[in-house]
Amino acid sequence: MRKLFGTDGIRGQANRHPVNAELALRLGKALGKRLHAHGYGSARAVIGKDTRLSGYMLETAITSGLVSAGCDVFLVGPVPTPAVAHLTRSLAADVGIMLTASHNPFDDNGIKLFSPDGYKIEDEEEAELTRLIFDSDLSTDDIRSDQLGKAYRLDDARGRYIEFAKSTINNEKLSGFKVVMDCANGAAYDMGPWIFRELGATVIKTGVAPDGLNINAECGALHPEVVARLVREHGADIGIALDGDADRVILADADGAIVDGDRVLAVCALAFKRRGLLANDTLVVTSMSNLGLHEAMRRNGIRVEVTDVGDRHVIDAMRKGGHSLGGEKSGHLIFHKHATTGDGIIGALQVMRVMKEEGKTLAELADCMTEYPQKLVSLKVKEKKALHEVPVLTEAIRACEEELKSAGRVIVRYSGTEPKIRLLVEASESVLVETWIERLTSAVQEGLG
């Protein structure tokens, strides 16, 4: 069977297979057939999108497929990915669909699917949809004209999510805070600033003028230096940088120092433990999290559970273990009491609540851990060969591990959504990090270039 879904849904260059109108139409029909096969009767879908130009094409095509299969569709327009997850549950829909390529440039797009409980669909469901799309007759000739679905524009979707987000901190006032917010010209460009403004914060906003082509372009979570600079210029208390679909966040403190996902998780884990809110006294992270985070948690009696890279793996571990907090260094933060997926806005709200309750600056809170020097690079590759088929790279990895031993680590993995390989080196000294990043980069260029 052909592979369609990656680590985070379907993703690729817009208007080329598989992210084109033809496949989106077939996916809509496959979803409709699948939902009716499960006996849902008059099935309903929620469709949201970010601000990419290609979102119009995909939205129209997948809606047509669903409606032709007898499903009703709620169109909620540009909203964050976590808003679609929330609205799927809130509206008792049978499937949630988010059209986004997250942090990728505008030329890409993708499709994320959520089950009725707001979690990303399971591997088995992805496999069945792939089979239906490629290997089955998706004719809807059996659907009579009076059985067709309807498409509705849900005008209050924005307000629904705003109220939900504020409720995650019990609508506590944030007056007195000055916030710089970079929405990456993406899905949260409109509602993001309103959430913090309605709670009383003064908001300086940037990255809020999407034109279909400028999403993630020199702004947002991929370029936190922008929000860091603006924090210094405006004398703000905190900077909030979201990515294109607002499911991740990178912060900046009042001095303009960047605070990544590891430090945010450390801040929240310690605060939650003090209040008895950290379920099982456990934090769930991926293998990319800094060793300094592990040390800080050990010192404070917090167990760290490690998963493979990807917020999906983090959420799976949280669900299985009954844990309440987890995330990634990249800024995917999952507050499981409130959300079923990473949520950059909720993450920022939780941090500001801790700042208010403890009367500390973000810099003071983030000083709870000491990071090991670490460097992550992404390199384009022509093909994703199994690592054991690239001797020059496996030898470089072995040599690196032998020198670093327990005082560091190396992680080499392919991107699940792009034709790239990622190299991470972490060590007790910066010179070792730079040396081994250079050697590994050379090995990749020789073996996969």
C-alpha positions as CSV (number, residue, x, y, z in Angstrom):
1,M,0.0,0.0,0.0
2,R,1.2,3.5,-0.8
3,K,2.1,5.7,2.1
4,L,0.0,8.8,2.5
5,F,0.2,10.0,6.1
6,G,3.4,11.1,7.8
7,T,4.1,11.8,11.4
8,D,1.6,14.7,11.4
9,G,-1.0,14.0,8.8
10,I,-0.7,14.5,5.1
11,R,1.8,17.1,4.1
12,G,3.7,18.3,0.9
13,Q,3.9,21.0,-1.7
14,A,0.5,22.5,-2.4
15,N,-1.2,21.7,-5.7
16,R,1.1,18.7,-6.1
17,H,0.2,15.1,-5.1
18,P,-0.7,14.4,-2.4
19,V,-1.7,17.9,-1.4
20,N,-3.9,18.7,-4.3
21,A,-7.6,19.1,-5.0
22,E,-8.0,15.6,-6.5
23,L,-6.8,13.8,-3.4
24,A,-8.6,16.2,-1.0
25,L,-11.9,15.4,-2.8
26,R,-11.2,11.6,-2.5
27,L,-10.2,12.1,1.2
28,G,-13.6,13.8,1.8
29,K,-15.4,10.9,0.1
30,A,-13.3,8.3,2.0
31,L,-14.1,10.0,5.3
32,G,-17.8,10.1,4.5
33,K,-17.8,6.4,3.5
34,R,-15.8,5.5,6.6
35,L,-18.1,7.5,9.0
36,H,-21.2,6.0,7.6
37,A,-19.7,2.5,7.8
38,H,-19.2,3.2,11.5
39,G,-22.9,3.9,11.8
40,Y,-22.8,7.6,12.6
41,G,-25.8,8.3,10.4
42,S,-25.8,12.0,9.6
43,A,-22.1,12.5,10.1
44,R,-20.6,15.9,10.8
45,A,-17.1,17.3,10.1
46,V,-15.4,20.5,11.3
47,I,-12.9,22.1,8.9
48,G,-10.4,24.8,9.9
49,K,-7.4,26.2,8.1
50,D,-4.4,28.5,8.5
51,T,-3.8,31.4,6.2
52,R,-2.1,29.8,3.2
53,L,-3.4,30.6,-0.2
54,S,-3.8,26.9,-1.0
55,G,-6.2,26.5,1.9
56,Y,-9.1,27.7,-0.2
57,M,-8.5,25.0,-2.7
58,L,-8.2,22.2,-0.2
59,E,-11.2,23.5,1.9
60,T,-13.5,23.5,-1.2
61,A,-12.4,20.1,-2.4
62,I,-12.6,18.2,0.9
63,T,-15.9,19.9,1.6
64,S,-17.3,18.7,-1.8
65,G,-16.2,15.2,-1.0
66,L,-17.8,15.1,2.4
67,V,-21.1,16.7,1.2
68,S,-21.3,14.3,-1.7
69,A,-21.0,11.4,0.7
70,G,-23.9,12.8,2.8
71,C,-21.9,14.5,5.6
72,D,-22.6,18.0,7.0
73,V,-19.6,20.3,7.3
74,F,-18.9,23.2,9.7
75,L,-16.5,25.6,8.1
76,V,-14.7,27.6,10.8
77,G,-12.1,29.5,8.7
78,P,-8.7,30.5,9.9
79,V,-8.2,29.1,13.4
80,P,-5.4,27.4,15.3
81,T,-5.0,23.7,15.1
82,P,-5.9,23.2,18.8
83,A,-9.1,25.2,18.1
84,V,-10.2,22.6,15.6
85,A,-9.4,19.8,18.1
86,H,-11.5,21.7,20.7
87,L,-14.4,22.5,18.4
88,T,-14.6,18.9,17.2
89,R,-15.4,17.9,20.8
90,S,-17.5,20.9,21.5
91,L,-19.7,20.4,18.5
92,A,-20.0,16.7,18.9
93,A,-18.6,16.3,15.4
94,D,-17.4,12.9,14.0
95,V,-14.1,14.2,12.6
96,G,-12.0,17.4,12.8
97,I,-9.9,18.5,9.8
98,M,-7.2,21.1,9.9
99,L,-5.6,22.4,6.7
100,T,-2.1,23.4,7.6
101,A,1.6,22.7,7.2
102,S,2.3,24.1,10.6
103,H,5.8,25.7,10.6
104,N,6.5,25.0,6.9
105,P,6.7,27.8,4.4
106,F,3.5,28.9,2.5
107,D,4.3,26.7,-0.5
108,D,3.5,23.6,1.5
109,N,0.2,22.6,3.0
110,G,-1.2,19.6,4.7
111,I,-4.2,17.9,6.3
112,K,-4.5,16.9,10.0
113,L,-7.4,14.7,11.1
114,F,-8.9,14.6,14.6
115,S,-11.2,11.9,16.1
116,P,-14.4,12.9,17.9
117,D,-12.6,13.1,21.2
118,G,-10.2,15.7,19.8
119,Y,-7.1,13.5,19.5
120,K,-5.3,12.9,16.2
121,I,-6.6,9.8,14.5
122,E,-4.9,6.4,15.1
123,D,-2.5,4.7,12.7
124,E,-5.1,2.1,11.9
125,E,-7.6,4.7,10.8
126,E,-4.9,6.4,8.6
127,A,-4.2,3.0,7.0
128,E,-7.8,2.4,6.3
129,L,-8.3,5.9,4.8
130,T,-5.2,5.3,2.6
131,R,-6.6,2.0,1.4
132,L,-10.0,3.7,0.5
133,I,-8.4,6.6,-1.3
134,F,-6.1,4.5,-3.5
135,D,-7.7,1.1,-3.8
136,S,-11.5,1.5,-3.7
137,D,-14.4,2.8,-5.6
138,L,-15.4,6.0,-4.0
139,S,-18.4,6.6,-6.2
140,T,-21.3,8.4,-4.3
141,D,-23.9,7.5,-7.0
142,D,-25.9,5.8,-4.2
143,I,-26.4,9.1,-2.4
144,R,-29.7,10.7,-3.5
145,S,-30.0,14.4,-4.0
146,D,-32.1,14.7,-0.9
147,Q,-29.4,12.8,1.1
148,L,-26.5,15.2,0.3
149,G,-24.9,17.0,3.2
150,K,-24.8,20.7,3.9
151,A,-21.9,23.1,4.5
152,Y,-22.3,25.8,7.2
153,R,-20.1,28.8,8.0
154,L,-19.7,28.8,11.8
155,D,-19.5,32.5,12.5
156,D,-19.0,32.2,16.3
157,A,-16.1,29.6,16.1
158,R,-13.6,32.4,16.9
159,G,-15.5,33.4,20.0
160,R,-16.0,29.9,21.2
161,Y,-12.3,29.2,21.2
162,I,-11.4,32.6,22.8
163,E,-13.8,31.8,25.7
164,F,-12.3,28.3,26.1
165,A,-8.7,29.5,26.1
166,K,-9.5,32.1,28.8
167,S,-11.2,29.5,30.9
168,T,-8.0,27.4,31.1
169,I,-6.7,30.0,33.6
170,N,-10.2,30.6,35.1
171,N,-10.4,34.0,33.3
172,E,-7.7,35.4,35.7
173,K,-6.9,39.0,34.9
174,L,-3.6,39.7,33.3
175,S,-3.8,43.5,33.6
176,G,-0.4,45.0,34.3
177,F,1.3,42.7,31.8
178,K,2.7,44.1,28.6
179,V,2.9,41.4,25.9
180,V,4.5,41.3,22.5
181,M,2.7,38.7,20.4
182,D,4.0,37.4,17.0
183,C,1.3,35.4,15.3
184,A,3.5,34.4,12.3
185,N,0.9,35.7,9.9
186,G,-0.8,32.5,10.6
187,A,-4.0,30.9,12.0
188,A,-4.0,32.9,15.3
189,Y,-3.5,36.3,13.6
190,D,-6.9,37.5,14.7
191,M,-8.0,35.7,17.8
192,G,-4.6,35.4,19.5
193,P,-4.1,39.0,20.5
194,W,-7.8,39.3,21.5
195,I,-7.4,36.5,24.1
196,F,-4.7,38.4,26.0
197,R,-6.3,41.7,25.5
198,E,-9.7,40.5,26.9
199,L,-7.8,39.3,30.0
200,G,-6.5,42.8,30.5
201,A,-3.0,42.6,29.1
202,T,-1.5,45.4,26.9
203,V,-0.7,43.7,23.6
204,I,1.8,44.8,21.0
205,K,1.1,42.6,18.0
206,T,3.1,41.6,14.9
207,G,2.8,39.0,12.3
208,V,-0.9,39.7,12.0
209,A,-1.2,40.7,8.3
210,P,-1.5,37.4,6.4
211,D,-1.6,37.7,2.6
212,G,-1.6,33.9,1.8
213,L,2.1,33.9,1.1
214,N,3.8,35.3,4.2
215,I,3.0,32.7,6.8
216,N,6.1,31.8,8.9
217,A,8.2,34.2,6.7
218,E,10.9,35.7,8.9
219,C,8.5,35.7,11.9
220,G,6.9,33.6,14.6
221,A,8.2,30.6,16.5
222,L,10.8,29.9,13.8
223,H,12.3,33.3,14.2
224,P,11.9,34.2,17.9
225,E,14.6,36.8,17.6
226,V,11.9,39.1,16.1
227,V,9.7,39.0,19.2
228,A,12.8,39.2,21.5
229,R,13.9,42.4,19.8
230,L,10.4,43.9,20.1
231,V,10.2,43.0,23.8
232,R,13.3,45.0,24.4
233,E,12.1,47.9,22.3
234,H,8.7,48.2,24.0
235,G,9.8,47.3,27.6
236,A,7.4,44.4,27.6
237,D,7.2,41.7,30.2
238,I,7.0,38.7,27.9
239,G,7.2,37.9,24.2
240,I,5.0,35.2,22.6
241,A,6.0,33.7,19.3
242,L,3.5,31.3,17.7
243,D,4.0,29.1,14.6
244,G,1.7,29.1,11.6
245,D,-1.0,27.0,13.1
246,A,-0.4,28.1,16.7
247,D,0.1,24.6,18.1
248,R,3.6,25.6,19.4
249,V,5.1,28.6,21.1
250,I,8.5,30.0,21.9
251,L,8.8,32.8,24.6
252,A,11.1,35.7,25.3
253,D,11.7,37.2,28.7
254,A,11.8,40.9,29.5
255,D,15.6,41.1,28.6
256,G,14.9,39.6,25.2
257,A,16.4,36.2,26.1
258,I,14.6,33.3,24.3
259,V,12.8,30.8,26.4
260,D,12.3,27.5,24.5
261,G,9.9,24.6,25.2
262,D,12.3,22.9,27.6
263,R,12.4,25.8,29.9
264,V,8.7,26.4,29.7
265,L,8.1,22.8,30.6
266,A,10.5,23.1,33.5
267,V,8.8,26.2,34.8
268,C,5.3,24.7,34.6
269,A,6.3,21.3,36.0
270,L,7.8,22.9,39.1
271,A,4.9,25.2,39.6
272,F,2.4,22.4,39.1
273,K,4.2,20.2,41.5
274,R,4.2,22.9,44.2
275,R,0.4,23.1,43.8
276,G,-0.2,19.3,43.6
277,L,-1.3,19.6,40.0
278,L,1.4,17.6,38.3
279,A,-0.2,14.2,37.9
280,N,2.1,11.3,39.0
281,D,4.8,13.9,39.6
282,T,5.8,13.1,36.0
283,L,6.8,15.2,33.0
284,V,6.7,13.7,29.4
285,V,9.2,14.9,26.9
286,T,10.9,13.6,23.7
287,S,14.4,12.4,23.1
288,M,15.3,16.0,21.9
289,S,14.9,17.6,25.3
290,N,18.0,19.0,26.9
291,L,19.8,16.9,29.5
292,G,19.7,20.0,31.7
293,L,15.9,19.6,31.9
294,H,16.3,16.0,33.1
295,E,18.8,17.1,35.8
296,A,16.5,19.9,37.0
297,M,13.6,17.5,37.3
298,R,15.6,14.9,39.2
299,R,16.7,17.6,41.7
300,N,13.0,18.3,42.4
301,G,11.7,14.8,42.6
302,I,10.0,14.8,39.2
303,R,10.1,11.8,37.0
304,V,10.8,12.3,33.3
305,E,9.3,9.9,30.7
306,V,10.9,10.1,27.3
307,T,9.2,9.3,24.0
308,D,10.2,9.5,20.3
309,V,10.1,12.9,18.6
310,G,6.6,14.2,17.8
311,D,3.9,15.6,19.9
312,R,1.7,12.7,18.9
313,H,4.1,10.3,20.8
314,V,4.0,12.6,23.8
315,I,0.3,12.7,23.9
316,D,0.0,8.9,23.6
317,A,2.3,8.5,26.6
318,M,0.4,11.0,28.6
319,R,-2.9,9.3,27.8
320,K,-1.6,5.8,28.7
321,G,0.1,7.0,31.9
322,G,-2.5,9.5,33.0
323,H,0.0,12.3,33.0
324,S,-0.9,16.0,32.9
325,L,2.0,17.8,31.4
326,G,4.3,17.1,28.4
327,G,5.8,18.6,25.3
328,E,8.8,19.3,23.1
329,K,11.7,21.6,23.1
330,S,10.4,23.0,19.8
331,G,7.4,24.5,21.7
332,H,4.7,21.9,21.5
333,L,3.2,22.1,25.0
334,I,0.4,19.8,26.1
335,F,-1.6,20.7,29.1
336,H,-3.7,17.6,29.2
337,K,-6.3,18.9,31.7
338,H,-7.3,21.4,29.0
339,A,-6.2,20.2,25.6
340,T,-5.8,17.1,23.4
341,T,-2.9,18.5,21.3
342,G,-0.2,21.1,21.5
343,D,-1.5,24.6,22.1
344,G,0.8,27.7,22.0
345,I,-1.8,30.1,23.3
346,I,-2.7,27.9,26.3
347,G,1.0,27.4,26.9
348,A,1.6,31.1,27.1
349,L,-1.4,31.7,29.3
350,Q,-0.2,29.0,31.8
351,V,3.2,30.6,32.0
352,M,1.8,34.1,32.6
353,R,-0.5,32.7,35.3
354,V,2.6,31.3,37.1
355,M,4.4,34.6,36.7
356,K,1.4,36.4,38.3
357,E,0.8,33.9,41.1
358,E,4.5,33.7,42.1
359,G,5.3,37.3,41.5
360,K,8.3,36.5,39.5
361,T,9.6,37.5,36.1
362,L,9.9,35.0,33.3
363,A,13.7,35.2,33.6
364,E,13.6,34.3,37.3
365,L,11.3,31.4,36.6
366,A,13.3,30.1,33.7
367,D,16.5,30.1,35.7
368,C,15.4,26.8,37.2
369,M,17.6,24.8,34.8
370,T,21.1,24.9,33.3
371,E,21.2,23.8,29.7
372,Y,23.9,21.7,28.2
373,P,25.4,23.3,25.1
374,Q,23.4,21.9,22.2
375,K,23.1,22.4,18.5
376,L,20.4,21.2,16.0
377,V,20.9,21.4,12.3
378,S,18.6,20.3,9.4
379,L,20.1,19.3,6.1
380,K,18.3,18.6,2.9
381,V,18.8,15.1,1.5
382,K,18.0,13.5,-1.9
383,E,16.6,10.4,-0.4
384,K,16.0,9.0,3.1
385,K,18.2,5.9,3.1
386,A,18.2,3.7,6.2
387,L,21.1,5.0,8.3
388,H,22.8,1.6,8.3
389,E,23.1,1.9,4.5
390,V,25.2,5.1,4.9
391,P,28.5,3.7,6.4
392,V,30.3,7.1,6.5
393,L,27.5,8.5,8.7
394,T,27.1,5.5,11.0
395,E,30.8,5.6,11.6
396,A,30.7,9.3,12.5
397,I,27.8,8.7,14.9
398,R,29.7,5.8,16.6
399,A,32.8,7.9,17.0
400,C,30.8,10.8,18.5
401,E,29.0,8.5,21.0
402,E,32.3,7.0,22.0
403,E,33.9,10.4,22.8
404,L,30.8,12.0,24.5
405,K,29.8,8.9,26.5
406,S,27.4,9.8,29.4
407,A,28.4,13.5,29.3
408,G,26.5,14.1,26.1
409,R,24.6,12.6,23.2
410,V,24.0,12.6,19.5
411,I,20.6,12.1,17.8
412,V,20.3,11.6,14.0
413,R,16.8,11.3,12.5
414,Y,15.0,12.1,9.4
415,S,12.2,14.7,9.4
416,G,8.8,13.1,9.2
417,T,7.4,15.9,7.0
418,E,10.2,17.2,4.9
419,P,13.2,15.8,2.8
420,K,15.6,16.6,5.6
421,I,17.8,14.9,8.1
422,R,18.2,16.4,11.6
423,L,21.5,16.3,13.6
424,L,21.5,17.0,17.3
425,V,24.7,17.1,19.4
426,E,24.7,17.9,23.1
427,A,27.8,17.9,25.2
428,S,29.3,19.5,28.3
429,E,31.4,21.9,26.3
430,S,30.4,24.0,23.3
431,V,33.6,23.2,21.4
432,L,32.7,19.5,21.4
433,V,29.2,20.3,20.0
434,E,30.6,22.4,17.2
435,T,33.3,19.9,16.3
436,W,30.9,17.0,16.1
437,I,28.2,18.9,14.2
438,E,30.8,19.7,11.6
439,R,31.9,16.1,11.3
440,L,28.4,14.8,11.1
441,T,27.4,17.4,8.5
442,S,30.4,16.4,6.4
443,A,29.3,12.7,6.7
444,V,25.8,13.5,5.6
445,Q,27.0,15.5,2.6
446,E,29.3,12.7,1.6
447,G,26.8,9.9,2.2
448,L,23.4,11.5,1.3
449,G,24.3,14.6,-0.6
